[in-house]
Amino acid sequence: MKRLPLLASVAVIASGLFAAHALAEVVGKVGVDWIGNDIIVEAVADPEVKGVTCHVTYFDRSIIDRLKQGNWFEDPSNSSISCRQTGPVEIGDIDLSREGEEVFRQGRSLIWKDLLVKRIYDKTNDTLIYLAHSRQIIEGSAKMAISTVPLYGEQVNWTNGKP
């Protein structure tokens, strides 16, 4: 009887991971060695900021590497991000707090590690900051990358008025 709630929980977590992945489009895949490890490049459109696209890269381990390392369910935390204006900027209802707002999440292990992209608005410098980092249950992660999109001097439409 206890297996049913556990299976339901795993199904909910898995569906959440796959749903978040739908926000990204793979635009590149670069092979890095003969055993099949790759660097994946994805384009992520910010759902609340039209006209801004982030490109996120991460390492995707091959089956051979997983067998060799003995760790089937986890990819490295390494990632990189670059965000740019790719059209007219229209900013919707964004979180203006110091903690920012999650824009993208993708599972990097079965259940313990996520690759996250958060957006933070720097009001003083009129800039959107995008932070890519890994979230791990055990040991955390200090691996992160940052990209900024300056809004100063740009024609920006704030749907709720500029803060």
PyRosetta script that sets phi, psi and omega in degrees:
from pyrosetta import init, pose_from_sequence

init()
pose = pose_from_sequence("MKRLPLLASVAVIASGLFAAHALAEVVGKVGVDWIGNDIIVEAVADPEVKGVTCHVTYFDRSIIDRLKQGNWFEDPSNSSISCRQTGPVEIGDIDLSREGEEVFRQGRSLIWKDLLVKRIYDKTNDTLIYLAHSRQIIEGSAKMAISTVPLYGEQVNWTNGKP")
pose.set_psi(1, -31.3)
pose.set_omega(1, -178.5)
pose.set_phi(2, -73.6)
pose.set_psi(2, -18.9)
pose.set_omega(2, -178.6)
pose.set_phi(3, -70.3)
pose.set_psi(3, -33.1)
pose.set_omega(3, -177.7)
pose.set_phi(4, -61.5)
pose.set_psi(4, -49.4)
pose.set_omega(4, 176.9)
pose.set_phi(5, -62.1)
pose.set_psi(5, -36.7)
pose.set_omega(5, 178.6)
pose.set_phi(6, -64.2)
pose.set_psi(6, -46.3)
pose.set_omega(6, 178.4)
pose.set_phi(7, -63.4)
pose.set_psi(7, -39.1)
pose.set_omega(7, 177.7)
pose.set_phi(8, -63.5)
pose.set_psi(8, -41.2)
pose.set_omega(8, 178.8)
pose.set_phi(9, -63.3)
pose.set_psi(9, -44.4)
pose.set_omega(9, 178.6)
pose.set_phi(10, -62.3)
pose.set_psi(10, -41.2)
pose.set_omega(10, 178.9)
pose.set_phi(11, -62.8)
pose.set_psi(11, -41.8)
pose.set_omega(11, 179.0)
pose.set_phi(12, -65.0)
pose.set_psi(12, -44.4)
pose.set_omega(12, 178.7)
pose.set_phi(13, -61.9)
pose.set_psi(13, -46.6)
pose.set_omega(13, -179.1)
pose.set_phi(14, -62.6)
pose.set_psi(14, -41.9)
pose.set_omega(14, 179.7)
pose.set_phi(15, -65.8)
pose.set_psi(15, -35.1)
pose.set_omega(15, 176.7)
pose.set_phi(16, -65.9)
pose.set_psi(16, -38.2)
pose.set_omega(16, 178.9)
pose.set_phi(17, -67.1)
pose.set_psi(17, -43.3)
pose.set_omega(17, -179.5)
pose.set_phi(18, -68.8)
pose.set_psi(18, -35.2)
pose.set_omega(18, 179.0)
pose.set_phi(19, -65.2)
pose.set_psi(19, -41.4)
pose.set_omega(19, 179.5)
pose.set_phi(20, -65.9)
pose.set_psi(20, -36.0)
pose.set_omega(20, -179.5)
pose.set_phi(21, -64.1)
pose.set_psi(21, -25.9)
pose.set_omega(21, -179.0)
pose.set_phi(22, -65.5)
pose.set_psi(22, -16.7)
pose.set_omega(22, 179.1)
pose.set_phi(23, -74.5)
pose.set_psi(23, -15.0)
pose.set_omega(23, -176.0)
pose.set_phi(24, -110.0)
pose.set_psi(24, 150.5)
pose.set_omega(24, 176.1)
pose.set_phi(25, -121.7)
pose.set_psi(25, 124.0)
pose.set_omega(25, 177.4)
pose.set_phi(26, -69.2)
pose.set_psi(26, 121.7)
pose.set_omega(26, -180.0)
pose.set_phi(27, -115.6)
pose.set_psi(27, -7.4)
pose.set_omega(27, 178.4)
pose.set_phi(28, -160.4)
pose.set_psi(28, 151.4)
pose.set_omega(28, 177.5)
pose.set_phi(29, -148.3)
pose.set_psi(29, 116.8)
pose.set_omega(29, -175.4)
pose.set_phi(30, -116.3)
pose.set_psi(30, 121.2)
pose.set_omega(30, 175.9)
pose.set_phi(31, -73.7)
pose.set_psi(31, 135.1)
pose.set_omega(31, -176.6)
pose.set_phi(32, -111.8)
pose.set_psi(32, -13.8)
pose.set_omega(32, 178.7)
pose.set_phi(33, -158.4)
pose.set_psi(33, 176.2)
pose.set_omega(33, -175.5)
pose.set_phi(34, -76.8)
pose.set_psi(34, -12.3)
pose.set_omega(34, -179.4)
pose.set_phi(35, -92.6)
pose.set_psi(35, 2.3)
pose.set_omega(35, 172.3)
pose.set_phi(36, 100.0)
pose.set_psi(36, 8.4)
pose.set_omega(36, 174.5)
pose.set_phi(37, -69.8)
pose.set_psi(37, 143.2)
pose.set_omega(37, -176.1)
pose.set_phi(38, -133.2)
pose.set_psi(38, 157.0)
pose.set_omega(38, 166.4)
pose.set_phi(39, -106.0)
pose.set_psi(39, 124.8)
pose.set_omega(39, -178.8)
pose.set_phi(40, -101.5)
pose.set_psi(40, 137.2)
pose.set_omega(40, 175.6)
pose.set_phi(41, -117.0)
pose.set_psi(41, 122.4)
pose.set_omega(41, 179.6)
pose.set_phi(42, -120.8)
pose.set_psi(42, 143.8)
pose.set_omega(42, 173.0)
pose.set_phi(43, -96.6)
pose.set_psi(43, 127.5)
pose.set_omega(43, -178.9)
pose.set_phi(44, -121.8)
pose.set_psi(44, 116.1)
pose.set_omega(44, 176.4)
pose.set_phi(45, -87.5)
pose.set_psi(45, 130.1)
pose.set_omega(45, 178.5)
pose.set_phi(46, -70.9)
pose.set_psi(46, 119.5)
pose.set_omega(46, -175.9)
pose.set_phi(47, -66.5)
pose.set_psi(47, -22.4)
pose.set_omega(47, -179.3)
pose.set_phi(48, -104.2)
pose.set_psi(48, -5.3)
pose.set_omega(48, 179.6)
pose.set_phi(49, -130.2)
pose.set_psi(49, 94.5)
pose.set_omega(49, 178.1)
pose.set_phi(50, -69.5)
pose.set_psi(50, 143.3)
pose.set_omega(50, 178.3)
pose.set_phi(51, 91.3)
pose.set_psi(51, 5.2)
pose.set_omega(51, 175.3)
pose.set_phi(52, -123.6)
pose.set_psi(52, 129.8)
pose.set_omega(52, 177.4)
pose.set_phi(53, -125.7)
pose.set_psi(53, 135.0)
pose.set_omega(53, 174.8)
pose.set_phi(54, -108.0)
pose.set_psi(54, 139.4)
pose.set_omega(54, 172.2)
pose.set_phi(55, -108.8)
pose.set_psi(55, 121.4)
pose.set_omega(55, -177.0)
pose.set_phi(56, -113.8)
pose.set_psi(56, 133.6)
pose.set_omega(56, 175.9)
pose.set_phi(57, -116.6)
pose.set_psi(57, 148.4)
pose.set_omega(57, 176.7)
pose.set_phi(58, -156.0)
pose.set_psi(58, 163.0)
pose.set_omega(58, -177.3)
pose.set_phi(59, -90.7)
pose.set_psi(59, 132.2)
pose.set_omega(59, 178.4)
pose.set_phi(60, -118.3)
pose.set_psi(60, 112.8)
pose.set_omega(60, -176.4)
pose.set_phi(61, -77.2)
pose.set_psi(61, 143.7)
pose.set_omega(61, 178.3)
pose.set_phi(62, -82.4)
pose.set_psi(62, 168.7)
pose.set_omega(62, 176.3)
pose.set_phi(63, -61.8)
pose.set_psi(63, -41.4)
pose.set_omega(63, -179.5)
pose.set_phi(64, -61.7)
pose.set_psi(64, -44.5)
pose.set_omega(64, 179.2)
pose.set_phi(65, -64.6)
pose.set_psi(65, -38.5)
pose.set_omega(65, 178.6)
pose.set_phi(66, -63.8)
pose.set_psi(66, -42.1)
pose.set_omega(66, 177.3)
pose.set_phi(67, -64.9)
pose.set_psi(67, -44.7)
pose.set_omega(67, -178.1)
pose.set_phi(68, -62.5)
pose.set_psi(68, -43.3)
pose.set_omega(68, -177.5)
pose.set_phi(69, -82.9)
pose.set_psi(69, -18.3)
pose.set_omega(69, -179.5)
pose.set_phi(70, 76.8)
pose.set_psi(70, 13.7)
pose.set_omega(70, 179.3)
pose.set_phi(71, -123.0)
pose.set_psi(71, 99.8)
pose.set_omega(71, -174.4)
pose.set_phi(72, -75.9)
pose.set_psi(72, -32.2)
pose.set_omega(72, -161.7)
pose.set_phi(73, -106.3)
pose.set_psi(73, 12.1)
pose.set_omega(73, -173.2)
pose.set_phi(74, -139.1)
pose.set_psi(74, 139.4)
pose.set_omega(74, 172.1)
pose.set_phi(75, -106.1)
pose.set_psi(75, 157.6)
pose.set_omega(75, 179.2)
pose.set_phi(76, -61.2)
pose.set_psi(76, 159.6)
pose.set_omega(76, -180.0)
pose.set_phi(77, -81.6)
pose.set_psi(77, -8.7)
pose.set_omega(77, -176.0)
pose.set_phi(78, -60.2)
pose.set_psi(78, 132.6)
pose.set_omega(78, 175.5)
pose.set_phi(79, -155.9)
pose.set_psi(79, 165.7)
pose.set_omega(79, 177.3)
pose.set_phi(80, -142.3)
pose.set_psi(80, 156.4)
pose.set_omega(80, -179.1)
pose.set_phi(81, -144.0)
pose.set_psi(81, 144.4)
pose.set_omega(81, 171.9)
pose.set_phi(82, -143.7)
pose.set_psi(82, 125.8)
pose.set_omega(82, -177.8)
pose.set_phi(83, -120.7)
pose.set_psi(83, 140.4)
pose.set_omega(83, -179.4)
pose.set_phi(84, -144.4)
pose.set_psi(84, 159.4)
pose.set_omega(84, 172.0)
pose.set_phi(85, -73.8)
pose.set_psi(85, 126.7)
pose.set_omega(85, -178.3)
pose.set_phi(86, -122.5)
pose.set_psi(86, 10.9)
pose.set_omega(86, 179.5)
pose.set_phi(87, 178.5)
pose.set_psi(87, -175.3)
pose.set_omega(87, 176.7)
pose.set_phi(88, -59.9)
pose.set_psi(88, 133.3)
pose.set_omega(88, -175.5)
pose.set_phi(89, -89.4)
pose.set_psi(89, 125.1)
pose.set_omega(89, 174.6)
pose.set_phi(90, -130.1)
pose.set_psi(90, 117.3)
pose.set_omega(90, -175.6)
pose.set_phi(91, -102.4)
pose.set_psi(91, 122.5)
pose.set_omega(91, 179.9)
pose.set_phi(92, -87.3)
pose.set_psi(92, -143.7)
pose.set_omega(92, -177.4)
pose.set_phi(93, -84.0)
pose.set_psi(93, 88.9)
pose.set_omega(93, -178.7)
pose.set_phi(94, -102.0)
pose.set_psi(94, 155.1)
pose.set_omega(94, 176.3)
pose.set_phi(95, -75.5)
pose.set_psi(95, 123.4)
pose.set_omega(95, -177.4)
pose.set_phi(96, -99.8)
pose.set_psi(96, 7.0)
pose.set_omega(96, -178.9)
pose.set_phi(97, -74.0)
pose.set_psi(97, 166.7)
pose.set_omega(97, 179.2)
pose.set_phi(98, -65.8)
pose.set_psi(98, -26.3)
pose.set_omega(98, 179.9)
pose.set_phi(99, -76.0)
pose.set_psi(99, -20.6)
pose.set_omega(99, 179.7)
pose.set_phi(100, 74.2)
pose.set_psi(100, -162.8)
pose.set_omega(100, -173.1)
pose.set_phi(101, -139.8)
pose.set_psi(101, 138.0)
pose.set_omega(101, 177.7)
pose.set_phi(102, -70.7)
pose.set_psi(102, 127.6)
pose.set_omega(102, 179.7)
pose.set_phi(103, -103.0)
pose.set_psi(103, -33.7)
pose.set_omega(103, -173.2)
pose.set_phi(104, -150.7)
pose.set_psi(104, 143.8)
pose.set_omega(104, 175.2)
pose.set_phi(105, -144.2)
pose.set_psi(105, 137.1)
pose.set_omega(105, 177.9)
pose.set_phi(106, -142.5)
pose.set_psi(106, 132.8)
pose.set_omega(106, 178.3)
pose.set_phi(107, -68.3)
pose.set_psi(107, 134.4)
pose.set_omega(107, 178.2)
pose.set_phi(108, -115.2)
pose.set_psi(108, 0.5)
pose.set_omega(108, 172.0)
pose.set_phi(109, -149.3)
pose.set_psi(109, 178.5)
pose.set_omega(109, -176.5)
pose.set_phi(110, -55.4)
pose.set_psi(110, -50.6)
pose.set_omega(110, 177.4)
pose.set_phi(111, -146.6)
pose.set_psi(111, -8.0)
pose.set_omega(111, -168.0)
pose.set_phi(112, -98.4)
pose.set_psi(112, -15.2)
pose.set_omega(112, -174.5)
pose.set_phi(113, -135.7)
pose.set_psi(113, 136.6)
pose.set_omega(113, 176.6)
pose.set_phi(114, -126.2)
pose.set_psi(114, 147.6)
pose.set_omega(114, 167.0)
pose.set_phi(115, -96.8)
pose.set_psi(115, 123.0)
pose.set_omega(115, -177.4)
pose.set_phi(116, -118.9)
pose.set_psi(116, 147.6)
pose.set_omega(116, 168.6)
pose.set_phi(117, -123.0)
pose.set_psi(117, 123.5)
pose.set_omega(117, 177.9)
pose.set_phi(118, -115.5)
pose.set_psi(118, 145.3)
pose.set_omega(118, 176.0)
pose.set_phi(119, -107.3)
pose.set_psi(119, 132.0)
pose.set_omega(119, 176.7)
pose.set_phi(120, -126.5)
pose.set_psi(120, 135.0)
pose.set_omega(120, 177.1)
pose.set_phi(121, -98.1)
pose.set_psi(121, 122.1)
pose.set_omega(121, 176.3)
pose.set_phi(122, -95.8)
pose.set_psi(122, 96.2)
pose.set_omega(122, -175.6)
pose.set_phi(123, -63.8)
pose.set_psi(123, -41.4)
pose.set_omega(123, -178.0)
pose.set_phi(124, -57.9)
pose.set_psi(124, -41.3)
pose.set_omega(124, -177.5)
pose.set_phi(125, -103.1)
pose.set_psi(125, 6.3)
pose.set_omega(125, 179.0)
pose.set_phi(126, 47.6)
pose.set_psi(126, 57.3)
pose.set_omega(126, -174.2)
pose.set_phi(127, -138.7)
pose.set_psi(127, 140.1)
pose.set_omega(127, 170.6)
pose.set_phi(128, -91.4)
pose.set_psi(128, 130.5)
pose.set_omega(128, 178.5)
pose.set_phi(129, -111.7)
pose.set_psi(129, 131.6)
pose.set_omega(129, 176.1)
pose.set_phi(130, -115.9)
pose.set_psi(130, 123.0)
pose.set_omega(130, -177.4)
pose.set_phi(131, -114.9)
pose.set_psi(131, 121.6)
pose.set_omega(131, 174.5)
pose.set_phi(132, -102.5)
pose.set_psi(132, 129.9)
pose.set_omega(132, 177.5)
pose.set_phi(133, -153.7)
pose.set_psi(133, 166.0)
pose.set_omega(133, 178.3)
pose.set_phi(134, -99.8)
pose.set_psi(134, 142.5)
pose.set_omega(134, 174.1)
pose.set_phi(135, -115.3)
pose.set_psi(135, 118.4)
pose.set_omega(135, 178.0)
pose.set_phi(136, -121.3)
pose.set_psi(136, 142.0)
pose.set_omega(136, 177.7)
pose.set_phi(137, -69.2)
pose.set_psi(137, -41.5)
pose.set_omega(137, -178.0)
pose.set_phi(138, -105.3)
pose.set_psi(138, 128.0)
pose.set_omega(138, 174.9)
pose.set_phi(139, 71.9)
pose.set_psi(139, -4.1)
pose.set_omega(139, 179.9)
pose.set_phi(140, 60.0)
pose.set_psi(140, -157.5)
pose.set_omega(140, 176.1)
pose.set_phi(141, -159.9)
pose.set_psi(141, 132.3)
pose.set_omega(141, 177.5)
pose.set_phi(142, -98.8)
pose.set_psi(142, 2.9)
pose.set_omega(142, -179.2)
pose.set_phi(143, -83.0)
pose.set_psi(143, 121.7)
pose.set_omega(143, -177.7)
pose.set_phi(144, -150.6)
pose.set_psi(144, 165.6)
pose.set_omega(144, 175.8)
pose.set_phi(145, -146.1)
pose.set_psi(145, 153.5)
pose.set_omega(145, -175.6)
pose.set_phi(146, -136.1)
pose.set_psi(146, 148.0)
pose.set_omega(146, 174.2)
pose.set_phi(147, -144.6)
pose.set_psi(147, 148.8)
pose.set_omega(147, -179.3)
pose.set_phi(148, -126.0)
pose.set_psi(148, 150.9)
pose.set_omega(148, 174.0)
pose.set_phi(149, -125.2)
pose.set_psi(149, 101.5)
pose.set_omega(149, 179.4)
pose.set_phi(150, -70.0)
pose.set_psi(150, 137.5)
pose.set_omega(150, 179.0)
pose.set_phi(151, -104.6)
pose.set_psi(151, -11.7)
pose.set_omega(151, -177.6)
pose.set_phi(152, -57.0)
pose.set_psi(152, 128.1)
pose.set_omega(152, 177.9)
pose.set_phi(153, 77.8)
pose.set_psi(153, -1.6)
pose.set_omega(153, 179.9)
pose.set_phi(154, -93.8)
pose.set_psi(154, 152.6)
pose.set_omega(154, 174.7)
pose.set_phi(155, -80.3)
pose.set_psi(155, 100.5)
pose.set_omega(155, -176.1)
pose.set_phi(156, -117.9)
pose.set_psi(156, 131.0)
pose.set_omega(156, 177.1)
pose.set_phi(157, -100.5)
pose.set_psi(157, 112.0)
pose.set_omega(157, 175.4)
pose.set_phi(158, -94.2)
pose.set_psi(158, 115.1)
pose.set_omega(158, -176.5)
pose.set_phi(159, -65.5)
pose.set_psi(159, -28.5)
pose.set_omega(159, 179.0)
pose.set_phi(160, -106.4)
pose.set_psi(160, 15.9)
pose.set_omega(160, -177.4)
pose.set_phi(161, 84.6)
pose.set_psi(161, 141.3)
pose.set_omega(161, -178.5)
pose.set_phi(162, -67.3)
pose.set_psi(162, 132.9)
pose.set_omega(162, -179.0)
pose.set_phi(163, -69.6)
pose.dump_pdb("model.pdb")
